[in-house]
Amino acid sequence: MNAPARKIIHCDCDCFYAAVEMRDNPALREVPLAVGGQPGQRGVVATCNYEARRYGIHSAMATAQALKLCPELVVIPPAMEKYRIASRQILAIYGDYTDLIEPLSLDEAYLDVSDSPHCKGSATLIAQEIRKRIFATVGITASAGVAPNKFVAKIASDWNKPDGLCLVRPDEVDAFVAALPVKKLHGVGKVTAAKLNNLGAHTCADLRNWTMLELQHHFGSFGTRLHDLCRGIDNRAVCNERERKSVSVEETYTPDVPDLPACIALLPELFDNLNARIARAGARKSVQKLFVKLKFSDFHQTTVECVGTAPHVGQYAKLMETGYARGKQPVRLLGVGVRLGEAENLEQLSLFADADV
């Protein structure tokens, strides 16, 4: 006898940072609005409202490019503490319905309500009630997807945005997923989507014609995941403790850092900031690798790493030298970090939504 299907809700606030700003300043509701960095400082868009999206603006786009698309765009800096307060209010609402909450960012989370006694056990009614409470309490709208697994729930939450809800019942999963473009699959970015399209797979139905061995041949271990996802199979549990895999700091420089000696000269400050962040995370005992990241003036990016259990400025200098040799041109971004081994049960919240950029 098959186990009962899970009841998963993926809840995602609509243009979260921008929505909070429009809530606090109604004059911003009717104008194209972006929250992010200023163009003169190589800023990027953290999020934008739907007025701005009509111009093709999206998260992680350079602010300078956004202003070219929409010269009248209003750009305001992020007010992170204000957004964190709103996020805590939203998490408190989720907690009234289930303990199984997996935040993905300040404004997005999975909820497993399979055993929730609320709303007569109806995940759809719970999602509707949560959305109403978010609007009443926080003053912004949220969209939700309801499905038997995380993958389908996340796709569904985007289906009727903004301020929408989409239910995909267990017997509807197969047809729902079959029609999806392959670019909608979790983990498929622009490069992989283009490769799949070139191989003749444009939808999940197309991809189902391939055996697992064929997918593994073209995509390695990710082929197994593709084989399952294109069939709507996702057995991941909603996990309210996430393992932190790395701790890092990075800085974008204006103007570009001209050469390797100038990069090395900036290393002590980065190193000190990294050590402080490792201490705050309590991750010192879990360090297994050291790495540096460089982004050159032509936006080419490289990462160099080595085995190591303790950050050492001299080792970072050697890694930076190796990385710089790969580009040998001015550098716009430098980063240093550590990769962790043991589970730290620490949550890392991203600034951007899952944008395929």
Backbone hydrogen bonds, N-H to C=O, Kabsch-Sander energy under -0.5 kcal/mol:
donor,donor_aa,acceptor,acceptor_aa,energy
6,R,148,P,-0.5
8,I,6,R,-0.6
8,I,147,A,-2.8
9,I,111,L,-2.9
10,H,145,G,-2.6
11,C,9,I,-0.6
11,C,109,A,-2.6
12,D,143,S,-2.9
13,C,107,D,-2.5
14,D,141,T,-2.0
15,C,13,C,-0.5
16,F,13,C,-0.6
19,A,15,C,-3.2
20,V,16,F,-2.5
21,E,17,Y,-2.0
22,M,18,A,-2.6
23,R,19,A,-2.2
24,D,20,V,-1.9
25,N,21,E,-1.5
28,L,25,N,-2.5
29,R,26,P,-1.7
31,V,28,L,-0.9
34,A,74,V,-3.0
35,V,47,T,-2.9
36,G,34,A,-0.5
36,G,76,I,-2.2
37,G,44,V,-1.9
41,Q,38,Q,-1.4
42,R,39,P,-1.6
43,G,38,Q,-2.1
45,V,61,M,-2.8
46,A,35,V,-2.8
46,A,44,V,-0.5
47,T,35,V,-1.5
49,N,33,L,-2.3
53,R,49,N,-1.7
54,R,50,Y,-1.1
55,Y,52,A,-1.7
56,G,53,R,-1.9
57,I,52,A,-1.2
60,A,45,V,-3.8
61,M,58,H,-1.5
63,T,43,G,-2.5
66,A,62,A,-2.3
67,L,63,T,-2.4
68,K,64,A,-1.3
69,L,65,Q,-1.9
70,C,66,A,-2.0
73,L,70,C,-2.2
74,V,32,P,-2.7
75,V,73,L,-0.6
76,I,34,A,-2.3
76,I,74,V,-0.5
80,M,78,P,-0.5
82,K,79,A,-0.7
83,Y,79,A,-1.6
84,R,80,M,-2.5
85,I,81,E,-2.0
86,A,82,K,-1.8
87,S,83,Y,-2.4
88,R,84,R,-2.5
89,Q,85,I,-1.9
90,I,86,A,-2.1
91,L,87,S,-2.7
92,A,88,R,-1.9
93,I,89,Q,-1.4
94,Y,90,I,-2.2
95,G,91,L,-2.3
96,D,92,A,-0.6
96,D,93,I,-1.4
97,Y,94,Y,-2.3
98,T,94,Y,-1.4
101,I,99,D,-1.4
102,E,110,Y,-2.6
104,L,108,E,-2.9
105,S,108,E,-1.5
106,L,350,S,-0.5
108,E,105,S,-0.8
109,A,11,C,-2.1
110,Y,102,E,-2.2
111,L,9,I,-2.7
112,D,100,L,-2.2
113,V,7,K,-2.5
113,V,111,L,-0.7
116,S,113,V,-1.4
120,K,117,P,-0.7
121,G,118,H,-2.1
122,S,119,C,-2.0
123,A,121,G,-0.7
126,I,122,S,-2.1
127,A,123,A,-2.6
128,Q,124,T,-2.3
129,E,125,L,-2.3
130,I,126,I,-2.8
131,R,127,A,-2.3
132,K,128,Q,-2.0
133,R,129,E,-2.3
134,I,130,I,-2.5
135,F,131,R,-2.0
136,A,132,K,-2.3
137,T,133,R,-2.8
138,V,134,I,-2.6
139,G,134,I,-1.1
139,G,135,F,-0.7
140,I,134,I,-0.7
143,S,12,D,-2.8
144,A,164,G,-2.0
145,G,10,H,-2.2
146,V,166,C,-2.6
147,A,8,I,-2.3
153,A,149,N,-2.1
154,K,150,K,-2.4
155,I,151,F,-1.9
156,A,152,V,-2.6
157,S,153,A,-1.9
158,D,154,K,-0.7
158,D,155,I,-1.0
159,W,156,A,-1.5
160,N,156,A,-0.6
161,K,158,D,-0.7
166,C,144,A,-2.0
168,V,146,V,-2.9
169,R,167,L,-0.5
172,E,169,R,-2.2
173,V,169,R,-0.8
173,V,170,P,-0.7
176,F,172,E,-2.4
177,V,173,V,-2.8
178,A,174,D,-2.1
179,A,175,A,-1.2
180,L,177,V,-1.7
182,V,202,H,-1.9
184,K,181,P,-2.1
185,L,182,V,-1.7
188,V,185,L,-2.2
189,G,187,G,-0.8
193,A,189,G,-2.6
194,A,190,K,-2.3
195,K,191,V,-2.0
196,L,192,T,-2.6
197,N,193,A,-2.7
198,N,194,A,-2.5
199,L,195,K,-1.4
200,G,197,N,-1.6
201,A,196,L,-2.8
202,H,200,G,-0.8
204,C,180,L,-2.2
205,A,178,A,-2.0
207,L,203,T,-1.8
208,R,204,C,-1.5
209,N,206,D,-1.6
210,W,207,L,-1.7
215,L,211,T,-2.1
216,Q,212,M,-2.7
217,H,213,L,-2.0
218,H,214,E,-1.7
219,F,215,L,-2.7
220,G,216,Q,-2.0
222,F,219,F,-1.2
223,G,220,G,-1.7
224,T,221,S,-1.1
225,R,221,S,-0.8
226,L,222,F,-2.4
227,H,223,G,-2.3
228,D,224,T,-1.6
229,L,225,R,-2.9
230,C,226,L,-2.3
231,R,228,D,-1.4
232,G,229,L,-2.2
233,I,228,D,-2.6
234,D,232,G,-0.6
239,C,237,A,-0.5
240,N,238,V,-0.5
247,V,338,V,-2.2
249,V,336,V,-2.4
251,E,334,L,-2.7
253,Y,332,R,-2.8
257,V,331,V,-3.5
263,C,259,D,-1.7
264,I,260,L,-2.7
265,A,261,P,-2.0
266,L,262,A,-0.8
266,L,263,C,-0.9
267,L,263,C,-0.6
267,L,264,I,-1.1
270,L,266,L,-1.5
271,F,267,L,-3.1
272,D,268,P,-2.5
273,N,269,E,-2.2
274,L,270,L,-2.4
275,N,271,F,-2.5
276,A,272,D,-2.0
277,R,273,N,-2.0
278,I,274,L,-2.7
279,A,275,N,-2.2
280,R,276,A,-2.1
281,A,277,R,-2.0
282,G,278,I,-0.8
282,G,279,A,-0.8
283,A,278,I,-2.0
286,S,283,A,-1.7
287,V,284,R,-1.0
288,Q,339,R,-3.0
289,K,339,R,-1.5
290,L,306,C,-2.6
291,F,337,G,-2.5
292,V,304,V,-2.5
293,K,335,G,-2.6
294,L,302,T,-2.6
295,K,333,L,-2.2
296,F,300,H,-3.0
297,S,330,P,-2.4
299,F,296,F,-2.4
302,T,294,L,-2.5
304,V,292,V,-2.2
306,C,290,L,-2.3
308,G,288,Q,-2.1
316,Y,312,H,-2.1
317,A,313,V,-1.9
318,K,314,G,-1.7
319,L,315,Q,-2.3
320,M,316,Y,-2.6
321,E,317,A,-2.0
322,T,318,K,-2.1
323,G,319,L,-2.6
324,Y,320,M,-2.8
325,A,321,E,-1.7
326,R,322,T,-0.6
326,R,323,G,-1.1
327,G,324,Y,-1.6
328,K,324,Y,-3.3
331,V,257,V,-2.7
332,R,295,K,-2.7
333,L,295,K,-1.7
334,L,251,E,-2.2
335,G,293,K,-2.2
336,V,249,V,-2.3
337,G,291,F,-2.5
338,V,247,V,-2.7
339,R,289,K,-2.1
340,L,245,K,-2.6
341,G,286,S,-2.4
349,L,347,E,-0.6
350,S,104,L,-0.9
355,A,353,A,-2.5
357,V,355,A,-1.4
